[in-house]
Amino acid sequence: MDANTWLWILAAFLAAIFLGTGALKLTRSREEIVAAGMTWAGAYSDRTLRRLGWAEVIGAVGVLIPYVAPFAAVFLAVVALVELVTHVRRLELFPDALRTLALVVMCVVQAVYRFGPEAF
C-alpha cells in the first residue's frame, strides 16, 4: 500500500476516535462521564466539556476533508495535547496519558505528511 492509503486509514481511525469521544461529551452529563471512569471530567464544567466535545467532533469531520485535513490534524493534536497535560497533572499516566500521547503522535504524523510529501 502507498503512503496516501495509510494516511486515509489513519484519518479514518482518528475521526472515529475523536467523533466517539466528542459525541460522549456532547450527549452525557459531567456526572455520567465521571461515573463511567473518566474522573478528570469532574474538574471541568458542563459547558467546558460541551465545547471540548464540539471541538473533537468538528476536528473529526475536518480530518476527512481533503485540503482541510492537515489543519484539522493540527487542531486535533492541540486538543489532545491539552488533554495530555490534564492527565499528566492529575497523575493519570497509565493508560490515560499514554493513550492520549499516542493520539497526539498520530495527529502530528497526519499533519506532517498532509502538509508535506502527501499533500493534496
Biopython code that builds the backbone (N, CA, C, O; Angstrom):
import numpy as np
from Bio.PDB.StructureBuilder import StructureBuilder

atoms = [
    (1, "MET", "N", (0.840, -1.181, 0.000)),
    (1, "MET", "CA", (0.000, 0.000, 0.000)),
    (1, "MET", "C", (0.884, 1.243, 0.000)),
    (1, "MET", "O", (1.963, 1.259, 0.592)),
    (2, "ASP", "N", (0.409, 2.264, -0.665)),
    (2, "ASP", "CA", (1.176, 3.503, -0.708)),
    (2, "ASP", "C", (0.867, 4.379, 0.521)),
    (2, "ASP", "O", (-0.053, 4.093, 1.288)),
    (3, "ALA", "N", (1.641, 5.428, 0.683)),
    (3, "ALA", "CA", (1.519, 6.298, 1.857)),
    (3, "ALA", "C", (0.149, 6.982, 1.919)),
    (3, "ALA", "O", (-0.404, 7.168, 3.002)),
    (4, "ASN", "N", (-0.385, 7.349, 0.778)),
    (4, "ASN", "CA", (-1.683, 8.015, 0.762)),
    (4, "ASN", "C", (-2.776, 7.123, 1.347)),
    (4, "ASN", "O", (-3.641, 7.598, 2.083)),
    (5, "THR", "N", (-2.737, 5.845, 1.023)),
    (5, "THR", "CA", (-3.718, 4.897, 1.555)),
    (5, "THR", "C", (-3.594, 4.796, 3.077)),
    (5, "THR", "O", (-4.597, 4.820, 3.790)),
    (6, "TRP", "N", (-2.363, 4.683, 3.565)),
    (6, "TRP", "CA", (-2.145, 4.609, 5.018)),
    (6, "TRP", "C", (-2.613, 5.878, 5.710)),
    (6, "TRP", "O", (-3.149, 5.818, 6.816)),
    (7, "LEU", "N", (-2.419, 7.016, 5.078)),
    (7, "LEU", "CA", (-2.856, 8.275, 5.677)),
    (7, "LEU", "C", (-4.379, 8.365, 5.743)),
    (7, "LEU", "O", (-4.928, 8.926, 6.691)),
    (8, "TRP", "N", (-5.059, 7.814, 4.742)),
    (8, "TRP", "CA", (-6.520, 7.789, 4.793)),
    (8, "TRP", "C", (-7.017, 6.843, 5.882)),
    (8, "TRP", "O", (-8.007, 7.129, 6.555)),
    (9, "ILE", "N", (-6.328, 5.720, 6.051)),
    (9, "ILE", "CA", (-6.688, 4.795, 7.133)),
    (9, "ILE", "C", (-6.472, 5.468, 8.485)),
    (9, "ILE", "O", (-7.309, 5.356, 9.380)),
    (10, "LEU", "N", (-5.348, 6.165, 8.631)),
    (10, "LEU", "CA", (-5.071, 6.892, 9.868)),
    (10, "LEU", "C", (-6.115, 7.979, 10.098)),
    (10, "LEU", "O", (-6.574, 8.165, 11.225)),
    (11, "ALA", "N", (-6.489, 8.689, 9.059)),
    (11, "ALA", "CA", (-7.507, 9.738, 9.182)),
    (11, "ALA", "C", (-8.844, 9.146, 9.626)),
    (11, "ALA", "O", (-9.527, 9.719, 10.475)),
    (12, "ALA", "N", (-9.215, 8.009, 9.061)),
    (12, "ALA", "CA", (-10.476, 7.366, 9.450)),
    (12, "ALA", "C", (-10.429, 6.926, 10.911)),
    (12, "ALA", "O", (-11.411, 7.067, 11.640)),
    (13, "PHE", "N", (-9.280, 6.392, 11.333)),
    (13, "PHE", "CA", (-9.119, 5.978, 12.729)),
    (13, "PHE", "C", (-9.227, 7.176, 13.661)),
    (13, "PHE", "O", (-9.940, 7.120, 14.664)),
    (14, "LEU", "N", (-8.523, 8.266, 13.338)),
    (14, "LEU", "CA", (-8.590, 9.473, 14.165)),
    (14, "LEU", "C", (-10.014, 10.031, 14.202)),
    (14, "LEU", "O", (-10.497, 10.452, 15.253)),
    (15, "ALA", "N", (-10.674, 10.030, 13.056)),
    (15, "ALA", "CA", (-12.045, 10.532, 13.006)),
    (15, "ALA", "C", (-12.958, 9.701, 13.894)),
    (15, "ALA", "O", (-13.787, 10.248, 14.620)),
    (16, "ALA", "N", (-12.809, 8.388, 13.839)),
    (16, "ALA", "CA", (-13.656, 7.512, 14.662)),
    (16, "ALA", "C", (-13.416, 7.752, 16.149)),
    (16, "ALA", "O", (-14.368, 7.842, 16.924)),
    (17, "ILE", "N", (-12.158, 7.854, 16.548)),
    (17, "ILE", "CA", (-11.831, 8.074, 17.961)),
    (17, "ILE", "C", (-12.376, 9.412, 18.440)),
    (17, "ILE", "O", (-13.074, 9.474, 19.452)),
    (18, "PHE", "N", (-12.060, 10.483, 17.718)),
    (18, "PHE", "CA", (-12.473, 11.816, 18.169)),
    (18, "PHE", "C", (-13.978, 12.022, 18.026)),
    (18, "PHE", "O", (-14.576, 12.739, 18.829)),
    (19, "LEU", "N", (-14.595, 11.415, 17.032)),
    (19, "LEU", "CA", (-16.048, 11.511, 16.907)),
    (19, "LEU", "C", (-16.717, 10.809, 18.086)),
    (19, "LEU", "O", (-17.689, 11.315, 18.647)),
    (20, "GLY", "N", (-16.198, 9.657, 18.453)),
    (20, "GLY", "CA", (-16.765, 8.928, 19.588)),
    (20, "GLY", "C", (-16.608, 9.661, 20.905)),
    (20, "GLY", "O", (-17.565, 9.786, 21.669)),
    (21, "THR", "N", (-15.401, 10.149, 21.174)),
    (21, "THR", "CA", (-15.191, 10.854, 22.443)),
    (21, "THR", "C", (-15.917, 12.191, 22.465)),
    (21, "THR", "O", (-16.413, 12.621, 23.507)),
    (22, "GLY", "N", (-15.975, 12.849, 21.304)),
    (22, "GLY", "CA", (-16.712, 14.112, 21.236)),
    (22, "GLY", "C", (-18.199, 13.909, 21.447)),
    (22, "GLY", "O", (-18.841, 14.676, 22.164)),
    (23, "ALA", "N", (-18.747, 12.876, 20.824)),
    (23, "ALA", "CA", (-20.171, 12.577, 20.998)),
    (23, "ALA", "C", (-20.489, 12.229, 22.445)),
    (23, "ALA", "O", (-21.543, 12.598, 22.961)),
    (24, "LEU", "N", (-19.582, 11.522, 23.093)),
    (24, "LEU", "CA", (-19.763, 11.190, 24.503)),
    (24, "LEU", "C", (-19.873, 12.456, 25.345)),
    (24, "LEU", "O", (-20.734, 12.559, 26.219)),
    (25, "LYS", "N", (-18.999, 13.412, 25.075)),
    (25, "LYS", "CA", (-19.016, 14.660, 25.844)),
    (25, "LYS", "C", (-20.244, 15.511, 25.534)),
    (25, "LYS", "O", (-20.683, 16.303, 26.368)),
    (26, "LEU", "N", (-20.792, 15.346, 24.345)),
    (26, "LEU", "CA", (-21.974, 16.120, 23.962)),
    (26, "LEU", "C", (-23.280, 15.506, 24.453)),
    (26, "LEU", "O", (-24.269, 16.215, 24.632)),
    (27, "THR", "N", (-23.291, 14.209, 24.670)),
    (27, "THR", "CA", (-24.550, 13.528, 24.989)),
    (27, "THR", "C", (-24.687, 13.118, 26.446)),
    (27, "THR", "O", (-25.773, 12.737, 26.881)),
    (28, "ARG", "N", (-23.608, 13.192, 27.200)),
    (28, "ARG", "CA", (-23.670, 12.783, 28.605)),
    (28, "ARG", "C", (-23.351, 13.948, 29.519)),
    (28, "ARG", "O", (-22.619, 14.863, 29.143)),
    (29, "SER", "N", (-23.897, 13.909, 30.705)),
    (29, "SER", "CA", (-23.594, 14.940, 31.692)),
    (29, "SER", "C", (-22.219, 14.674, 32.295)),
    (29, "SER", "O", (-21.657, 13.588, 32.151)),
    (30, "ARG", "N", (-21.698, 15.680, 32.966)),
    (30, "ARG", "CA", (-20.404, 15.526, 33.616)),
    (30, "ARG", "C", (-20.433, 14.382, 34.622)),
    (30, "ARG", "O", (-19.483, 13.605, 34.716)),
    (31, "GLU", "N", (-21.514, 14.283, 35.362)),
    (31, "GLU", "CA", (-21.636, 13.228, 36.368)),
    (31, "GLU", "C", (-21.612, 11.844, 35.722)),
    (31, "GLU", "O", (-20.998, 10.920, 36.256)),
    (32, "GLU", "N", (-22.273, 11.698, 34.582)),
    (32, "GLU", "CA", (-22.274, 10.410, 33.880)),
    (32, "GLU", "C", (-20.880, 10.066, 33.346)),
    (32, "GLU", "O", (-20.470, 8.906, 33.359)),
    (33, "ILE", "N", (-20.166, 11.079, 32.882)),
    (33, "ILE", "CA", (-18.816, 10.853, 32.369)),
    (33, "ILE", "C", (-17.888, 10.425, 33.505)),
    (33, "ILE", "O", (-17.096, 9.496, 33.352)),
    (34, "VAL", "N", (-17.992, 11.105, 34.637)),
    (34, "VAL", "CA", (-17.171, 10.741, 35.801)),
    (34, "VAL", "C", (-17.531, 9.345, 36.281)),
    (34, "VAL", "O", (-16.644, 8.561, 36.617)),
    (35, "ALA", "N", (-18.821, 9.022, 36.318)),
    (35, "ALA", "CA", (-19.262, 7.692, 36.758)),
    (35, "ALA", "C", (-18.767, 6.594, 35.830)),
    (35, "ALA", "O", (-18.602, 5.450, 36.253)),
    (36, "ALA", "N", (-18.530, 6.932, 34.572)),
    (36, "ALA", "CA", (-18.028, 5.956, 33.604)),
    (36, "ALA", "C", (-16.523, 5.724, 33.757)),
    (36, "ALA", "O", (-15.938, 4.932, 33.018)),
    (37, "GLY", "N", (-15.898, 6.411, 34.713)),
    (37, "GLY", "CA", (-14.482, 6.191, 34.975)),
    (37, "GLY", "C", (-13.557, 7.291, 34.512)),
    (37, "GLY", "O", (-12.351, 7.227, 34.749)),
    (38, "MET", "N", (-14.099, 8.299, 33.857)),
    (38, "MET", "CA", (-13.267, 9.411, 33.397)),
    (38, "MET", "C", (-13.308, 10.526, 34.445)),
    (38, "MET", "O", (-13.984, 11.542, 34.286)),
    (39, "THR", "N", (-12.559, 10.291, 35.516)),
    (39, "THR", "CA", (-12.629, 11.182, 36.676)),
    (39, "THR", "C", (-12.128, 12.581, 36.387)),
    (39, "THR", "O", (-12.506, 13.522, 37.085)),
    (40, "TRP", "N", (-11.293, 12.743, 35.386)),
    (40, "TRP", "CA", (-10.779, 14.065, 35.030)),
    (40, "TRP", "C", (-11.896, 15.030, 34.688)),
    (40, "TRP", "O", (-11.738, 16.239, 34.859)),
    (41, "ALA", "N", (-13.023, 14.520, 34.206)),
    (41, "ALA", "CA", (-14.132, 15.381, 33.791)),
    (41, "ALA", "C", (-14.733, 16.146, 34.959)),
    (41, "ALA", "O", (-15.353, 17.191, 34.760)),
    (42, "GLY", "N", (-14.560, 15.641, 36.170)),
    (42, "GLY", "CA", (-15.080, 16.324, 37.343)),
    (42, "GLY", "C", (-14.440, 17.674, 37.589)),
    (42, "GLY", "O", (-15.008, 18.506, 38.297)),
    (43, "ALA", "N", (-13.272, 17.907, 37.018)),
    (43, "ALA", "CA", (-12.570, 19.175, 37.196)),
    (43, "ALA", "C", (-13.062, 20.258, 36.234)),
    (43, "ALA", "O", (-12.626, 21.406, 36.321)),
    (44, "TYR", "N", (-13.962, 19.902, 35.323)),
    (44, "TYR", "CA", (-14.425, 20.846, 34.307)),
    (44, "TYR", "C", (-15.933, 21.045, 34.403)),
    (44, "TYR", "O", (-16.661, 20.174, 34.880)),
    (45, "SER", "N", (-16.382, 22.197, 33.946)),
    (45, "SER", "CA", (-17.820, 22.477, 33.937)),
    (45, "SER", "C", (-18.472, 21.741, 32.769)),
    (45, "SER", "O", (-17.804, 21.306, 31.832)),
    (46, "ASP", "N", (-19.798, 21.615, 32.856)),
    (46, "ASP", "CA", (-20.538, 21.007, 31.747)),
    (46, "ASP", "C", (-20.314, 21.788, 30.456)),
    (46, "ASP", "O", (-20.185, 21.203, 29.381)),
    (47, "ARG", "N", (-20.270, 23.093, 30.568)),
    (47, "ARG", "CA", (-20.080, 23.950, 29.398)),
    (47, "ARG", "C", (-18.717, 23.682, 28.741)),
    (47, "ARG", "O", (-18.625, 23.592, 27.517)),
    (48, "THR", "N", (-17.682, 23.558, 29.543)),
    (48, "THR", "CA", (-16.352, 23.277, 29.007)),
    (48, "THR", "C", (-16.309, 21.913, 28.340)),
    (48, "THR", "O", (-15.701, 21.759, 27.281)),
    (49, "LEU", "N", (-16.946, 20.925, 28.947)),
    (49, "LEU", "CA", (-16.998, 19.592, 28.336)),
    (49, "LEU", "C", (-17.740, 19.623, 27.007)),
    (49, "LEU", "O", (-17.342, 18.941, 26.063)),
    (50, "ARG", "N", (-18.807, 20.398, 26.921)),
    (50, "ARG", "CA", (-19.549, 20.519, 25.648)),
    (50, "ARG", "C", (-18.675, 21.170, 24.578)),
    (50, "ARG", "O", (-18.662, 20.731, 23.428)),
    (51, "ARG", "N", (-17.953, 22.206, 24.958)),
    (51, "ARG", "CA", (-17.061, 22.861, 23.986)),
    (51, "ARG", "C", (-15.980, 21.904, 23.505)),
    (51, "ARG", "O", (-15.659, 21.860, 22.318)),
    (52, "LEU", "N", (-15.428, 21.147, 24.427)),
    (52, "LEU", "CA", (-14.417, 20.166, 24.062)),
    (52, "LEU", "C", (-15.025, 19.102, 23.143)),
    (52, "LEU", "O", (-14.387, 18.665, 22.186)),
    (53, "GLY", "N", (-16.249, 18.693, 23.436)),
    (53, "GLY", "CA", (-16.943, 17.730, 22.585)),
    (53, "GLY", "C", (-17.143, 18.258, 21.174)),
    (53, "GLY", "O", (-16.907, 17.543, 20.200)),
    (54, "TRP", "N", (-17.578, 19.511, 21.063)),
    (54, "TRP", "CA", (-17.760, 20.103, 19.735)),
    (54, "TRP", "C", (-16.437, 20.229, 18.997)),
    (54, "TRP", "O", (-16.375, 19.999, 17.789)),
    (55, "ALA", "N", (-15.378, 20.593, 19.712)),
    (55, "ALA", "CA", (-14.065, 20.707, 19.087)),
    (55, "ALA", "C", (-13.628, 19.353, 18.518)),
    (55, "ALA", "O", (-13.093, 19.280, 17.412)),
    (56, "GLU", "N", (-13.860, 18.290, 19.279)),
    (56, "GLU", "CA", (-13.468, 16.963, 18.813)),
    (56, "GLU", "C", (-14.310, 16.512, 17.617)),
    (56, "GLU", "O", (-13.777, 15.921, 16.678)),
    (57, "VAL", "N", (-15.591, 16.779, 17.639)),
    (57, "VAL", "CA", (-16.465, 16.389, 16.522)),
    (57, "VAL", "C", (-16.099, 17.164, 15.259)),
    (57, "VAL", "O", (-16.001, 16.579, 14.180)),
    (58, "ILE", "N", (-15.897, 18.465, 15.385)),
    (58, "ILE", "CA", (-15.531, 19.278, 14.223)),
    (58, "ILE", "C", (-14.180, 18.843, 13.667)),
    (58, "ILE", "O", (-14.009, 18.747, 12.451)),
    (59, "GLY", "N", (-13.224, 18.581, 14.546)),
    (59, "GLY", "CA", (-11.916, 18.102, 14.105)),
    (59, "GLY", "C", (-12.006, 16.749, 13.430)),
    (59, "GLY", "O", (-11.311, 16.493, 12.447)),
    (60, "ALA", "N", (-12.866, 15.874, 13.957)),
    (60, "ALA", "CA", (-13.041, 14.542, 13.373)),
    (60, "ALA", "C", (-13.596, 14.628, 11.960)),
    (60, "ALA", "O", (-13.166, 13.888, 11.076)),
    (61, "VAL", "N", (-14.531, 15.512, 11.748)),
    (61, "VAL", "CA", (-15.079, 15.696, 10.399)),
    (61, "VAL", "C", (-14.021, 16.324, 9.493)),
    (61, "VAL", "O", (-13.849, 15.910, 8.347)),
    (62, "GLY", "N", (-13.318, 17.319, 10.013)),
    (62, "GLY", "CA", (-12.318, 18.034, 9.220)),
    (62, "GLY", "C", (-11.171, 17.164, 8.752)),
    (62, "GLY", "O", (-10.638, 17.371, 7.662)),
    (63, "VAL", "N", (-10.783, 16.185, 9.569)),
    (63, "VAL", "CA", (-9.645, 15.345, 9.201)),
    (63, "VAL", "C", (-9.976, 14.438, 8.009)),
    (63, "VAL", "O", (-9.078, 13.824, 7.433)),
    (64, "LEU", "N", (-11.233, 14.352, 7.644)),
    (64, "LEU", "CA", (-11.654, 13.542, 6.496)),
    (64, "LEU", "C", (-11.884, 14.359, 5.231)),
    (64, "LEU", "O", (-12.198, 13.801, 4.180)),
    (65, "ILE", "N", (-11.732, 15.661, 5.324)),
    (65, "ILE", "CA", (-11.977, 16.535, 4.172)),
    (65, "ILE", "C", (-10.631, 16.936, 3.553)),
    (65, "ILE", "O", (-9.807, 17.566, 4.215)),
    (66, "PRO", "N", (-10.411, 16.569, 2.285)),
    (66, "PRO", "CA", (-9.149, 16.960, 1.648)),
    (66, "PRO", "C", (-8.945, 18.478, 1.720)),
    (66, "PRO", "O", (-9.912, 19.241, 1.720)),
    (67, "TYR", "N", (-7.735, 18.889, 1.777)),
    (67, "TYR", "CA", (-7.285, 20.282, 1.905)),
    (67, "TYR", "C", (-7.555, 20.868, 3.286)),
    (67, "TYR", "O", (-6.866, 21.802, 3.696)),
    (68, "VAL", "N", (-8.524, 20.353, 4.001)),
    (68, "VAL", "CA", (-8.791, 20.788, 5.376)),
    (68, "VAL", "C", (-8.086, 19.847, 6.358)),
    (68, "VAL", "O", (-7.774, 20.232, 7.484)),
    (69, "ALA", "N", (-7.841, 18.620, 5.920)),
    (69, "ALA", "CA", (-7.308, 17.558, 6.783)),
    (69, "ALA", "C", (-6.039, 17.936, 7.537)),
    (69, "ALA", "O", (-5.957, 17.654, 8.733)),
    (70, "PRO", "N", (-5.040, 18.560, 6.903)),
    (70, "PRO", "CA", (-3.836, 18.861, 7.687)),
    (70, "PRO", "C", (-4.093, 19.879, 8.790)),
    (70, "PRO", "O", (-3.516, 19.780, 9.873)),
    (71, "PHE", "N", (-4.951, 20.851, 8.524)),
    (71, "PHE", "CA", (-5.282, 21.856, 9.542)),
    (71, "PHE", "C", (-6.086, 21.221, 10.678)),
    (71, "PHE", "O", (-5.874, 21.530, 11.850)),
    (72, "ALA", "N", (-7.003, 20.338, 10.317)),
    (72, "ALA", "CA", (-7.789, 19.629, 11.328)),
    (72, "ALA", "C", (-6.894, 18.727, 12.168)),
    (72, "ALA", "O", (-7.107, 18.594, 13.373)),
    (73, "ALA", "N", (-5.902, 18.110, 11.549)),
    (73, "ALA", "CA", (-4.978, 17.253, 12.293)),
    (73, "ALA", "C", (-4.172, 18.075, 13.296)),
    (73, "ALA", "O", (-3.946, 17.628, 14.420)),
    (74, "VAL", "N", (-3.742, 19.258, 12.904)),
    (74, "VAL", "CA", (-3.038, 20.142, 13.841)),
    (74, "VAL", "C", (-3.974, 20.537, 14.978)),
    (74, "VAL", "O", (-3.577, 20.524, 16.143)),
    (75, "PHE", "N", (-5.201, 20.884, 14.646)),
    (75, "PHE", "CA", (-6.199, 21.264, 15.643)),
    (75, "PHE", "C", (-6.430, 20.121, 16.633)),
    (75, "PHE", "O", (-6.453, 20.341, 17.844)),
    (76, "LEU", "N", (-6.601, 18.909, 16.118)),
    (76, "LEU", "CA", (-6.807, 17.756, 16.994)),
    (76, "LEU", "C", (-5.564, 17.451, 17.829)),
    (76, "LEU", "O", (-5.680, 17.008, 18.972)),
    (77, "ALA", "N", (-4.389, 17.684, 17.272)),
    (77, "ALA", "CA", (-3.159, 17.482, 18.040)),
    (77, "ALA", "C", (-3.105, 18.442, 19.224)),
    (77, "ALA", "O", (-2.690, 18.060, 20.318)),
    (78, "VAL", "N", (-3.521, 19.678, 19.007)),
    (78, "VAL", "CA", (-3.538, 20.662, 20.103)),
    (78, "VAL", "C", (-4.566, 20.258, 21.153)),
    (78, "VAL", "O", (-4.286, 20.321, 22.350)),
    (79, "VAL", "N", (-5.749, 19.848, 20.719)),
    (79, "VAL", "CA", (-6.781, 19.396, 21.661)),
    (79, "VAL", "C", (-6.262, 18.213, 22.478)),
    (79, "VAL", "O", (-6.404, 18.189, 23.701)),
    (80, "ALA", "N", (-5.665, 17.238, 21.804)),
    (80, "ALA", "CA", (-5.148, 16.060, 22.501)),
    (80, "ALA", "C", (-3.978, 16.427, 23.414)),
    (80, "ALA", "O", (-3.812, 15.826, 24.475)),
    (81, "LEU", "N", (-3.175, 17.399, 23.017)),
    (81, "LEU", "CA", (-2.058, 17.835, 23.855)),
    (81, "LEU", "C", (-2.569, 18.464, 25.150)),
    (81, "LEU", "O", (-2.006, 18.229, 26.220)),
    (82, "VAL", "N", (-3.624, 19.255, 25.057)),
    (82, "VAL", "CA", (-4.238, 19.834, 26.260)),
    (82, "VAL", "C", (-4.778, 18.720, 27.153)),
    (82, "VAL", "O", (-4.635, 18.771, 28.374)),
    (83, "GLU", "N", (-5.393, 17.725, 26.542)),
    (83, "GLU", "CA", (-5.892, 16.583, 27.311)),
    (83, "GLU", "C", (-4.737, 15.810, 27.955)),
    (83, "GLU", "O", (-4.860, 15.333, 29.083)),
    (84, "LEU", "N", (-3.625, 15.689, 27.241)),
    (84, "LEU", "CA", (-2.444, 15.016, 27.785)),
    (84, "LEU", "C", (-1.919, 15.746, 29.021)),
    (84, "LEU", "O", (-1.585, 15.120, 30.027)),
    (85, "VAL", "N", (-1.852, 17.053, 28.935)),
    (85, "VAL", "CA", (-1.394, 17.846, 30.082)),
    (85, "VAL", "C", (-2.320, 17.627, 31.274)),
    (85, "VAL", "O", (-1.853, 17.511, 32.407)),
    (86, "THR", "N", (-3.611, 17.571, 31.032)),
    (86, "THR", "CA", (-4.571, 17.320, 32.109)),
    (86, "THR", "C", (-4.299, 15.971, 32.762)),
    (86, "THR", "O", (-4.271, 15.873, 33.989)),
    (87, "HIS", "N", (-4.101, 14.940, 31.964)),
    (87, "HIS", "CA", (-3.840, 13.604, 32.521)),
    (87, "HIS", "C", (-2.536, 13.572, 33.313)),
    (87, "HIS", "O", (-2.479, 12.979, 34.390)),
    (88, "VAL", "N", (-1.504, 14.198, 32.792)),
    (88, "VAL", "CA", (-0.217, 14.185, 33.484)),
    (88, "VAL", "C", (-0.309, 14.959, 34.796)),
    (88, "VAL", "O", (0.219, 14.514, 35.816)),
    (89, "ARG", "N", (-0.970, 16.105, 34.779)),
    (89, "ARG", "CA", (-1.120, 16.895, 36.008)),
    (89, "ARG", "C", (-1.906, 16.144, 37.073)),
    (89, "ARG", "O", (-1.675, 16.334, 38.267)),
    (90, "ARG", "N", (-2.832, 15.293, 36.647)),
    (90, "ARG", "CA", (-3.637, 14.512, 37.585)),
    (90, "ARG", "C", (-2.992, 13.155, 37.896)),
    (90, "ARG", "O", (-3.572, 12.329, 38.601)),
    (91, "LEU", "N", (-1.783, 12.936, 37.357)),
    (91, "LEU", "CA", (-1.038, 11.684, 37.530)),
    (91, "LEU", "C", (-1.810, 10.466, 37.023)),
    (91, "LEU", "O", (-1.699, 9.373, 37.579)),
    (92, "GLU", "N", (-2.584, 10.665, 35.972)),
    (92, "GLU", "CA", (-3.303, 9.574, 35.308)),
    (92, "GLU", "C", (-2.441, 9.115, 34.120)),
    (92, "GLU", "O", (-2.787, 9.314, 32.956)),
    (93, "LEU", "N", (-1.320, 8.501, 34.460)),
    (93, "LEU", "CA", (-0.324, 8.202, 33.432)),
    (93, "LEU", "C", (-0.662, 6.982, 32.600)),
    (93, "LEU", "O", (-0.548, 7.016, 31.374)),
    (94, "PHE", "N", (-1.078, 5.898, 33.251)),
    (94, "PHE", "CA", (-1.379, 4.661, 32.530)),
    (94, "PHE", "C", (-2.817, 4.281, 32.762)),
    (94, "PHE", "O", (-3.189, 4.149, 33.928)),
    (95, "PRO", "N", (-3.643, 4.095, 31.798)),
    (95, "PRO", "CA", (-3.365, 4.179, 30.371)),
    (95, "PRO", "C", (-3.726, 5.532, 29.770)),
    (95, "PRO", "O", (-3.453, 5.775, 28.594)),
    (96, "ASP", "N", (-4.343, 6.428, 30.569)),
    (96, "ASP", "CA", (-4.905, 7.663, 30.005)),
    (96, "ASP", "C", (-3.874, 8.546, 29.299)),
    (96, "ASP", "O", (-4.051, 8.882, 28.128)),
    (97, "ALA", "N", (-2.816, 8.918, 29.988)),
    (97, "ALA", "CA", (-1.824, 9.798, 29.380)),
    (97, "ALA", "C", (-1.119, 9.115, 28.209)),
    (97, "ALA", "O", (-0.854, 9.744, 27.185)),
    (98, "LEU", "N", (-0.820, 7.842, 28.363)),
    (98, "LEU", "CA", (-0.142, 7.107, 27.295)),
    (98, "LEU", "C", (-1.007, 7.024, 26.037)),
    (98, "LEU", "O", (-0.514, 7.204, 24.924)),
    (99, "ARG", "N", (-2.277, 6.754, 26.219)),
    (99, "ARG", "CA", (-3.214, 6.676, 25.089)),
    (99, "ARG", "C", (-3.348, 8.050, 24.415)),
    (99, "ARG", "O", (-3.394, 8.148, 23.189)),
    (100, "THR", "N", (-3.408, 9.089, 25.220)),
    (100, "THR", "CA", (-3.538, 10.438, 24.668)),
    (100, "THR", "C", (-2.263, 10.847, 23.944)),
    (100, "THR", "O", (-2.325, 11.515, 22.912)),
    (101, "LEU", "N", (-1.111, 10.452, 24.473)),
    (101, "LEU", "CA", (0.149, 10.718, 23.789)),
    (101, "LEU", "C", (0.164, 10.046, 22.421)),
    (101, "LEU", "O", (0.638, 10.632, 21.448)),
    (102, "ALA", "N", (-0.346, 8.835, 22.341)),
    (102, "ALA", "CA", (-0.425, 8.138, 21.049)),
    (102, "ALA", "C", (-1.304, 8.911, 20.069)),
    (102, "ALA", "O", (-0.986, 8.988, 18.883)),
    (103, "LEU", "N", (-2.395, 9.477, 20.549)),
    (103, "LEU", "CA", (-3.260, 10.284, 19.679)),
    (103, "LEU", "C", (-2.533, 11.538, 19.193)),
    (103, "LEU", "O", (-2.651, 11.913, 18.026)),
    (104, "VAL", "N", (-1.786, 12.182, 20.081)),
    (104, "VAL", "CA", (-1.020, 13.364, 19.684)),
    (104, "VAL", "C", (-0.048, 12.991, 18.568)),
    (104, "VAL", "O", (0.040, 13.690, 17.559)),
    (105, "VAL", "N", (0.671, 11.902, 18.748)),
    (105, "VAL", "CA", (1.650, 11.465, 17.746)),
    (105, "VAL", "C", (0.961, 11.164, 16.419)),
    (105, "VAL", "O", (1.451, 11.567, 15.364)),
    (106, "MET", "N", (-0.160, 10.466, 16.459)),
    (106, "MET", "CA", (-0.869, 10.142, 15.214)),
    (106, "MET", "C", (-1.365, 11.412, 14.511)),
    (106, "MET", "O", (-1.293, 11.508, 13.286)),
    (107, "CYS", "N", (-1.860, 12.370, 15.269)),
    (107, "CYS", "CA", (-2.310, 13.636, 14.675)),
    (107, "CYS", "C", (-1.141, 14.391, 14.044)),
    (107, "CYS", "O", (-1.275, 14.955, 12.958)),
    (108, "VAL", "N", (-0.006, 14.401, 14.721)),
    (108, "VAL", "CA", (1.173, 15.082, 14.191)),
    (108, "VAL", "C", (1.658, 14.394, 12.918)),
    (108, "VAL", "O", (2.008, 15.073, 11.952)),
    (109, "VAL", "N", (1.685, 13.082, 12.896)),
    (109, "VAL", "CA", (2.087, 12.347, 11.690)),
    (109, "VAL", "C", (1.149, 12.690, 10.541)),
    (109, "VAL", "O", (1.595, 12.951, 9.424)),
    (110, "GLN", "N", (-0.129, 12.688, 10.815)),
    (110, "GLN", "CA", (-1.124, 13.032, 9.784)),
    (110, "GLN", "C", (-0.869, 14.446, 9.249)),
    (110, "GLN", "O", (-0.861, 14.665, 8.038)),
    (111, "ALA", "N", (-0.664, 15.389, 10.148)),
    (111, "ALA", "CA", (-0.447, 16.780, 9.732)),
    (111, "ALA", "C", (0.852, 16.929, 8.935)),
    (111, "ALA", "O", (0.863, 17.584, 7.893)),
    (112, "VAL", "N", (1.932, 16.334, 9.412)),
    (112, "VAL", "CA", (3.223, 16.471, 8.734)),
    (112, "VAL", "C", (3.152, 15.911, 7.319)),
    (112, "VAL", "O", (3.614, 16.549, 6.374)),
    (113, "TYR", "N", (2.584, 14.737, 7.173)),
    (113, "TYR", "CA", (2.519, 14.139, 5.842)),
    (113, "TYR", "C", (1.526, 14.853, 4.930)),
    (113, "TYR", "O", (1.757, 14.955, 3.725)),
    (114, "ARG", "N", (0.440, 15.342, 5.483)),
    (114, "ARG", "CA", (-0.542, 16.032, 4.628)),
    (114, "ARG", "C", (-0.096, 17.449, 4.265)),
    (114, "ARG", "O", (-0.506, 17.980, 3.233)),
    (115, "PHE", "N", (0.723, 18.053, 5.089)),
    (115, "PHE", "CA", (1.314, 19.349, 4.704)),
    (115, "PHE", "C", (2.516, 19.150, 3.793)),
    (115, "PHE", "O", (2.853, 20.033, 3.005)),
    (116, "GLY", "N", (3.167, 17.987, 3.897)),
    (116, "GLY", "CA", (4.420, 17.751, 3.194)),
    (116, "GLY", "C", (4.300, 16.843, 1.999)),
    (116, "GLY", "O", (3.650, 17.189, 1.013)),
    (117, "PRO", "N", (4.932, 15.662, 2.078)),
    (117, "PRO", "CA", (5.081, 14.819, 0.876)),
    (117, "PRO", "C", (3.776, 14.235, 0.329)),
    (117, "PRO", "O", (3.714, 13.887, -0.851)),
    (118, "GLU", "N", (2.760, 14.122, 1.136)),
    (118, "GLU", "CA", (1.485, 13.557, 0.658)),
    (118, "GLU", "C", (0.371, 14.587, 0.678)),
    (118, "GLU", "O", (-0.781, 14.268, 0.969)),
    (119, "ALA", "N", (0.726, 15.823, 0.366)),
    (119, "ALA", "CA", (-0.269, 16.900, 0.339)),
    (119, "ALA", "C", (-1.279, 16.662, -0.767)),
    (119, "ALA", "O", (-1.008, 15.957, -1.739)),
    (120, "PHE", "N", (-2.436, 17.257, -0.602)),
    (120, "PHE", "CA", (-3.498, 17.104, -1.606)),
    (120, "PHE", "C", (-3.238, 17.981, -2.797)),
    (120, "PHE", "O", (-4.024, 17.986, -3.744)),
]
sb = StructureBuilder()
sb.init_structure("model")
sb.init_model(0)
sb.init_chain("A")
sb.init_seg("    ")
for serial, (resi, resn, name, xyz) in enumerate(atoms, 1):
    if name == "N":
        sb.init_residue(resn, " ", resi, " ")
    sb.init_atom(name, np.array(xyz, "f"), 0.0, 1.0, " ", f" {name:<3s}", serial, name[0])
structure = sb.get_structure()
